[in-house]
Amino acid sequence: MTLAALLTDHPFADDEPLLHSGATSLTAGAARAAARVVAGMLTAAGVDPGRAVAVQLPNGPDAIVAMFGVWLAGAVFVPVNARSPERERRSALEATGPVALLTAAGIERLSEGTGGGTGWKTRSYPEDVAFVTWTSGTTGTPKPILHTHTNYLELLDRVLGPLRGTQGNTAGARETRRPSPNLVPVSLALNAGIYNVLFGLRAGAEVVVMDRFEPTEFAALVARFAIRSTVLPPAAMAMLSDASAVTDLAPLRYVRSITAPLSPLQARRFNEKFGVVVLNGYGQAELGEVIGWTAADAREHPEKLGAIGRPHPGVSIKIVPADGDTIGALLVRPPSTAVGIASARLDADGFIDTGDLARVDGDGFVWIEGRAGDVINRGGNKVFPEHVEEVLCLVPGVVEAAVVGKADDRLGEVPVAYVVTSRPVSDEELVVMCREHLAPYKVPVAFHRLDALPRSEVGKVLRRELA
């Protein structure tokens, strides 16, 4: 089975609406027919199985159809953000070596040297490879990740299993109660966007995609399609919490947090404003989602808001603490991963070092404390930036904050804060709040104001730019 079956074998009849944007819709039959047309065009253009096809289209049903058309042709899907500047587009082509580029203008056949860079080569991929995405690039240059049909289907069922109450294959089964449409508020050029499109189709649901996130449009789509459950990056939740024009998200009941760490503060703000249960989760592009919440956990453990949840079925985790701490490196062993996990990240038992620091409480809930590379060592005392950032956001007028380490001749490193504010906020106000909630060594030595924090496309703060 390949991922193409999630469209061709979807349980909806041909005349039932399946793919939507704010302005357009496609029935299941129209989507299947359009995907076969794309596959035929690619084959006619000389695209052989195992070759890569780059797709640069705006978010919408056409982008989903193109992705499935690539798979029906036996090719590898390489998403390119439609808003990417030419340099980023060229870099993506050089790294993945596609033989064709599909845009709104049609199919362009690519040849050696088309990418415009030295050493440009087209590539062939192993038979099971489905698509290429990228690491987040928050601490270094983004790197390509190869996802296979087999492993991605396992990932989808790994997460859907607890929600269905079974790990069985239900791709072709119609449930008694039709699933809520899956609303996808992130780019289909990202793993998070692709995942949530496929998640909705694997669940037997309709899929609604946003061209870009905007709070009032999001609220309108929730109401229009009667969305009961959806996904949101933390940055989008913060925008909705701050949006005075959005006061209600009915009939939305659950939101799963994706793409970046969600602070307990942001989870509480969102829940208190809209009455929507926030289900945190944790994963990486190479691993898929490995830890998360269920609705039952949310009902039974509201006091755990802010934890990333408990391991999904089939996922093993371990914490490797240093210096007798309860906080340590988070290692995971999922049933499957993307192709090519670096051997340096693997231990002797096959566990993968996530690069994150975490702890596990008595009920088995996992709490992320920060990135190992982000921890500030101030004269031997550890400062977790996320702890300081949450306190800074308690100051009225502070919209968001980020803390990084600055070299210091005496202490090695000291914390420095960057804040975005909605009103003038003095250093004294920030220091008073920090001293009230934090040990003295955690209080930043300086505060800088920015109009906005530098973020990746999925909303992660780019600390390397601040540093």
N, C-alpha and C positions, 0 to 999 in steps of 0.2 A: 504494500500500500504506500502511496506517496501523498504528500499534502494536497495534490490536485484533487484527490477524492473528497476533500472537505467541501468543495463546490459541486463537483459532478455528482456526488452521492448524497448531497444535502437533502434532508427529508421534505423540504417544501416542494409543492407542485410547481410546474412551470409558470402558472399564472399568478403565483403568490409573490408579493413584494419581498425582496431580500436585502438589497444593498441600497443605502441612502446617504445623501448629504443634505445640507440645509435646503438645496434648490432642486436636486434631481433624485430619481429613484430608478432602480432596475428590478424587474421580476427575476425570480430564480432562473426561469427559462432564458430570458434575455441575457443574463449574466453568463450562463453556461455557453450559449451560442456565441457571444462576443469573445469569450476566452478561447474558444476553438478557432475563431477567425484569426485572432492574434497568433495562435500556435501555427496555423497554416501559413501566415505571412512570414513568420520567422523561418520556418522550414524552407519556404520558397526563396528566402533571401540567403540560404546556404548555411543556416545555423544548425550545427550538428549537436546531438546529445552530448552532455558533459561540458559544453562551451558556456561561457558566461554572457548574459545579456544585461546591459545597464538600462534602467528605466528611470526617466526623469519626468515625472508628471505631478501635478498638484494633488493634494489629498482629495479623494472622492472615489465613487464607484469605478471610474475608468482606471485608476491606479490599481485597484484590487483586481479588476479583470485582467490587466496587463500582467500582474504577478502570476495569476493562475495560467495565463496563456504561455508564459515562459516555462512553467512546469509541465504543461501538456506537451510542449515541444521537446521535453527531456533536458532542458537547459537549466542553468544556474542563474537565479535572480540576484541582481546587484542594484539595490535601490540608491538613487542619487537625489538628494534633496532638491526640489525644484527651485528653491530660493538660494542655493549655494552659489557663491561667487565662482568665477571661471577657474581660479587657482585651485579651490577645493575640489571642483568637479574633475579637473585634470588629474589631481593627485589620486582621487578615488579610482579613476580609470587606469592609471599607471599601476596601482597596487593590485588590481583585480584582473586586468587583462581581458575585458569583454571583447567579443567579436562583432557586437552590434549595440547600438544605442537607440532606445525607443523613446520618442518624445511626442508631444501633441502634433508635431509636423509629420510624423511617420517613423519609419525604421531607417536608420543610417548604418550601413555596413562599415565597420572599423577594421583597419589594417595596421600592420606593424608601423609604429611611428605616429599614429593618429593622435595619441595622447599628448604629443608635443614635448615629451621629455626624453632624456637620454635613457636608452635601454628599454624603451616601451616594447612589451611583448604580449601577445594574446596568450591565453592559458587554457588548458584542459583540466577538468576537475574530476575527482573520483565519482563513481556512479551515483552514490547516495547523497551527495551534497545538494542541498536545496537552495540555500541563499547565503549571502555574505552580509554581515553587519560589522560594527566597529566598537572597540572599547570606548569608554567615556572620554578619555583624554583629559581628565581632571588633574592628573599629576605628570603626564607625559604625552607624547605624540600618539593619537589614536591608532590602534592596530586592527587589521581585519580579522574577523572570526568566522569560521565556516560552520554552518548549521546543517545537519543532515535531516532527511525526511524521517528516518527511523527514530532518531533521538528526539526530534521536536514533537512527534506524535506521542512519545512516552511522556515528555514534559507536560503537554496539554492534559493528558489523562491523570498525571500525577497530581495536578492541581484540581481538576474537575472531580476526581474520585471522591474526596470528602464532601463535596457539594452535592454530588448525586447520591452519595451513600454507597457507591460501588466503584470499582476500578475497571469495570467491564467496558467493552467497545460498544458505544451507542451511536456511532456516526450515522447509522441509517435508521435509527429508531425514533419514533415520534412519542414524546412523553405526554401524559394525560394533561398536564398544564404546560402550555407553551412557554419556553423561557422568555424572560424579558429581553428586548433588543439590547445588543451590546453597543454602548456609545464609546467611541474611540476619540479622545480629545488631543492626541499627540500625532506627530508626523509619521506617515507610513514609510519614511526613509529610515526610521529607527526600529531597533529590535522591539521596543515597547509597543509601537504601533502595529507592526506585523503580528506580534504575539496576540494582541487583543482582537485583531480581526480574526485570526485563526481560532482563538479561544471561543469567540461568539459562534463561528460556523461549526466548530466541533461540538458545541453545546446544542446545536440545532436551532439557533436563534437568528434573527435579523441583525444586520450590522449597520450602524450609523456612524459616519466619520465627519469630523470637523476639519475645515481647511486650516484653521488656526484657532487657538483657544481665546475666547472672549466671554466674560462672565454672563452677560445678558443673553447672548446666543446659546450658551450652554444651558441656562435655565429654560429657555424657550424650547430647546430640543428635548430636554427631560420631560416637560409637560406634553409636548406634541406626540412623542412616541411612548409615553407612559413608562419611562425608564425606572425600574425598581432598584437596580444595582449597576454600578459603573466603576470606572477607575479614574484616578486623578493624581497627577504629580503634586507634591507638597506646595510648590509655587502656585499652582492653580487653586488649591484649597485656600491659600492665603489671599489670593486675589478675590475669591468669592466671599471670604470672611470680611474683607475690606470694602466690598462693593455695596454702596448704599442703595443702589437700584435693584439689587437682588435680595429679597427678603424671604423667599419661599422656594423650596426645591421639590415640592410634592409632585409625584408620589415616590420620590427617591427614598430608599430605606438604608441602603448600604453603599459605602464607597471604599474601594480597595486602593491603598496608597501604592504608587509605583515610581520607579526611576531614580529616586533619591531618598535619603533618610528623612523621616517625618518626626519632628520633635513632638513630645507630649503636649507642649504649649499650643502648637498649631492644631493638633488633633482635638484638644479641648475647645479651642475657639470655634472650630468648624462645627463640632457636635452641639455646642451650646447655642449657636445661632440658628442652625437648621434642624436640630433633632435627628440628624442622620448618623448612623453608627459607622465609625471609621474602623475598617479592618486593615491593620498594617500588614506589611509583607516584606520579604527580603529575598533577593536573588542577584545574580550577576549575568551579564550577557552570555558568558561561557557556560554557566550552570543552569540557567533558567531559575524559576522561583523554587526555593528549597525550604523556606520557613514562612509561615503565615497564620492568619486567624481563620476560624470558622465562625459562622453566625452563633453557634452554640457557645463557643468560647466567649464571644462578645456579651452574650446574655448572662453567663455564669461568672465572668471575671471582669466587670466594668472597672475595677480598681487597677487593672493591668494596662490601662490605656497608655500607649507609648511604647510598650514592648513590641517586638516584630512578630511575635506569635510563637508557635511551636513547630518543630520539624514536620514536613509533609510525610505521608506514608512512603517508606522505602528510602528515606533520607537519614543518614547518620551524621551526628555532629560531635565535636569535642572541643573543649576550651583548653588551651595550653598556656597557663599563667606563668608569669615571671616574678621572681622575688617574693613568692608566697602570696601574691595578690589573688583575689577571686576573679579579677578581670584578666583576660588573656586573649591570645590570638584565636580567632574563630576558624576552625577547620571543618569542612563538610565533605561528605561522600554521597553524592546523589546516584540514582540508578544509571544515569547517562549524562554526558556533557557534550559540548560542541567539540569539533575536531581540533586537535593540536594544543591541548593544555600544556604549558611549559613545564618541563620536568622539575625545574627548581621550585615549583609551587606544590609538588606532590611529596608526601611523606612515604615511609616504607609500607604503610597500610592502605595506601591509595586515597588518603584524605587530601583535600585541596585547601591550601592556605588562601583565605579570602582577602587577606590584607586588612581586615577589620578586627577591632577589639570588642569583646563582648563578655557578658556574664549570663548565667542561667540561674533562675530562682527556684525555690522549692517546688513549684508547680510545673516546672519544665518550660516556662516562658523565657525566651531569649531577649536580652536587652543589649542593643548596640551602644557602645560607649564612644566610638570614634574610629577613624582610620589610624592604623599603626604609624604611618608616615606623617600624620598630622599632630600627634601628641607632642606637646612642648615640654622639654626637660629644663625646668628652671632651677638650676643649682641642685639637681637631684630630686626635685619635687615634680611630679607629673601633672600637667595641666591639659585636660581634655577640652578642646575648643568648643565642642557642642554644649558642654555644661555652662560655660561662660556666656555663650551666645543666647541661650535661653533666658538667662538672668537679664541680659541687656534688653531683651525684647519685652521685659516686664515694665520698663520705663515708658510712661505715656509719651507717645510721639515717635518712638523707635519702631520703624516698620520692619526692618531686618538688620541682621548683624553678622559679621564674620570675624573670627579671631585667628591670627597666624603667629608663628614664632619669628622673632627678630634676633639676630646674633648679638651677643653681649659678651664683652671681654671678661667680665667677672663671673657671671652666672651661666654662661654658655648660650642660653636662650631666655628671652622674656616675651610675654604675650602682648600683642598689639591688636587693637580692635578697629574695625571699619564698620560704620553704621550708616544706614539710610533712614532719614527722619521725615516726618510730615510737618514738623514745626521746629523752631530752634530749640535744641537740647544742649545744655551746658555739660562740660566735662564733670563738674561737681555732681550733677544729678546722676550721671552714669557711675561715678565712683561710689556715691552713697548707696546705690542699689547693689552694686557688686560687694561692697563691704558688709552689707546686711545679710547676703546669702552665700558668700564664698569665703574660703580661707584667704588670708592676705596674699599669699604667693600666687593666687589665681587672678588677682585683680590686674587688668591690663595697665601697662606703664604709659600708654598713649592711646588717644582716640582720634580717628580721622573720619571725616564726612565724605560720602560719595552720593551721587545722584542715583546710582544703582550698583548692585554687586555684579561682578562679572560671572556669568553663568554659561554652562554648556546648553545645548539645545534641549536636553531633558531636564534642565533646571538645577543641576548640581553646581555649587559654587566652585569656581576655578581658583582655588587657593594659591596655585603656583603663580597666577597673575598678580595676586595681592602681595605675595612674598617678593 
